């Protein structure tokens, strides 16, 4: 007898990349695909250099390709570390604070010496007005 209730499995592996081929994720597969095609192109184009220069160039390319495809230090992709290193290298490491000297003209009233100045007690007038308003 068929059950009236349908059973649905809840996905629990949401933070895992999907595997495409040979256990590689899409990102890893594309790195290997592009890197291997660049290395093959480098191998074909550098035929005139001789094997002494050709083999190390291609091996460096293969190593770089495999490093970017497979290495994940601290659970981050290598290109994220490269971007972080470039941002760090491009930002300023040290700042120097230099205080701005105040302009004396801004601090003096025109034509008055300090003996002639009288303080403005606006706050005292406001309190008196509030007390008078509260009494009425």
Secondary structure as a PSIPRED ss2 file (coil, helix, strand):
# PSIPRED VFORMAT (PSIPRED V4.0)

   1 X C   1.000  0.000  0.000
   2 X C   1.000  0.000  0.000
   3 X C   1.000  0.000  0.000
   4 X C   1.000  0.000  0.000
   5 X C   1.000  0.000  0.000
   6 X C   1.000  0.000  0.000
   7 X C   1.000  0.000  0.000
   8 X C   1.000  0.000  0.000
   9 X C   1.000  0.000  0.000
  10 X C   1.000  0.000  0.000
  11 X C   1.000  0.000  0.000
  12 X C   1.000  0.000  0.000
  13 X C   1.000  0.000  0.000
  14 X C   1.000  0.000  0.000
  15 X C   1.000  0.000  0.000
  16 X C   1.000  0.000  0.000
  17 X C   1.000  0.000  0.000
  18 X C   1.000  0.000  0.000
  19 X E   0.000  0.000  1.000
  20 X E   0.000  0.000  1.000
  21 X E   0.000  0.000  1.000
  22 X C   1.000  0.000  0.000
  23 X C   1.000  0.000  0.000
  24 X E   0.000  0.000  1.000
  25 X E   0.000  0.000  1.000
  26 X H   0.000  1.000  0.000
  27 X H   0.000  1.000  0.000
  28 X H   0.000  1.000  0.000
  29 X H   0.000  1.000  0.000
  30 X H   0.000  1.000  0.000
  31 X H   0.000  1.000  0.000
  32 X H   0.000  1.000  0.000
  33 X H   0.000  1.000  0.000
  34 X H   0.000  1.000  0.000
  35 X H   0.000  1.000  0.000
  36 X H   0.000  1.000  0.000
  37 X H   0.000  1.000  0.000
  38 X H   0.000  1.000  0.000
  39 X H   0.000  1.000  0.000
  40 X H   0.000  1.000  0.000
  41 X H   0.000  1.000  0.000
  42 X H   0.000  1.000  0.000
  43 X H   0.000  1.000  0.000
  44 X H   0.000  1.000  0.000
  45 X H   0.000  1.000  0.000
  46 X C   1.000  0.000  0.000
  47 X H   0.000  1.000  0.000
  48 X H   0.000  1.000  0.000
  49 X H   0.000  1.000  0.000
  50 X C   1.000  0.000  0.000
  51 X H   0.000  1.000  0.000
  52 X H   0.000  1.000  0.000
  53 X H   0.000  1.000  0.000
  54 X H   0.000  1.000  0.000
  55 X H   0.000  1.000  0.000
  56 X H   0.000  1.000  0.000
  57 X H   0.000  1.000  0.000
  58 X H   0.000  1.000  0.000
  59 X H   0.000  1.000  0.000
  60 X H   0.000  1.000  0.000
  61 X H   0.000  1.000  0.000
  62 X H   0.000  1.000  0.000
  63 X H   0.000  1.000  0.000
  64 X H   0.000  1.000  0.000
  65 X H   0.000  1.000  0.000
  66 X H   0.000  1.000  0.000
  67 X H   0.000  1.000  0.000
  68 X H   0.000  1.000  0.000
  69 X H   0.000  1.000  0.000
  70 X H   0.000  1.000  0.000
  71 X C   1.000  0.000  0.000
  72 X C   1.000  0.000  0.000
  73 X H   0.000  1.000  0.000
  74 X H   0.000  1.000  0.000
  75 X H   0.000  1.000  0.000
  76 X C   1.000  0.000  0.000
  77 X C   1.000  0.000  0.000
  78 X H   0.000  1.000  0.000
  79 X H   0.000  1.000  0.000
  80 X H   0.000  1.000  0.000
  81 X H   0.000  1.000  0.000
  82 X H   0.000  1.000  0.000
  83 X H   0.000  1.000  0.000
  84 X H   0.000  1.000  0.000
  85 X H   0.000  1.000  0.000
  86 X H   0.000  1.000  0.000
  87 X H   0.000  1.000  0.000
  88 X H   0.000  1.000  0.000
  89 X H   0.000  1.000  0.000
  90 X H   0.000  1.000  0.000
  91 X C   1.000  0.000  0.000
  92 X C   1.000  0.000  0.000
  93 X C   1.000  0.000  0.000
  94 X C   1.000  0.000  0.000
  95 X C   1.000  0.000  0.000
  96 X C   1.000  0.000  0.000
  97 X C   1.000  0.000  0.000
  98 X C   1.000  0.000  0.000
  99 X C   1.000  0.000  0.000
 100 X C   1.000  0.000  0.000
 101 X C   1.000  0.000  0.000
 102 X C   1.000  0.000  0.000
 103 X C   1.000  0.000  0.000
 104 X H   0.000  1.000  0.000
 105 X H   0.000  1.000  0.000
 106 X H   0.000  1.000  0.000
 107 X H   0.000  1.000  0.000
 108 X C   1.000  0.000  0.000
 109 X C   1.000  0.000  0.000
 110 X C   1.000  0.000  0.000
 111 X C   1.000  0.000  0.000
 112 X C   1.000  0.000  0.000
 113 X C   1.000  0.000  0.000
 114 X C   1.000  0.000  0.000
 115 X C   1.000  0.000  0.000
 116 X C   1.000  0.000  0.000
 117 X C   1.000  0.000  0.000
 118 X C   1.000  0.000  0.000
 119 X C   1.000  0.000  0.000
 120 X C   1.000  0.000  0.000
 121 X C   1.000  0.000  0.000
 122 X H   0.000  1.000  0.000
 123 X H   0.000  1.000  0.000
 124 X H   0.000  1.000  0.000
 125 X H   0.000  1.000  0.000
 126 X H   0.000  1.000  0.000
 127 X H   0.000  1.000  0.000
 128 X H   0.000  1.000  0.000
 129 X H   0.000  1.000  0.000
 130 X H   0.000  1.000  0.000
 131 X H   0.000  1.000  0.000
 132 X H   0.000  1.000  0.000
 133 X H   0.000  1.000  0.000
 134 X H   0.000  1.000  0.000
 135 X H   0.000  1.000  0.000
 136 X C   1.000  0.000  0.000
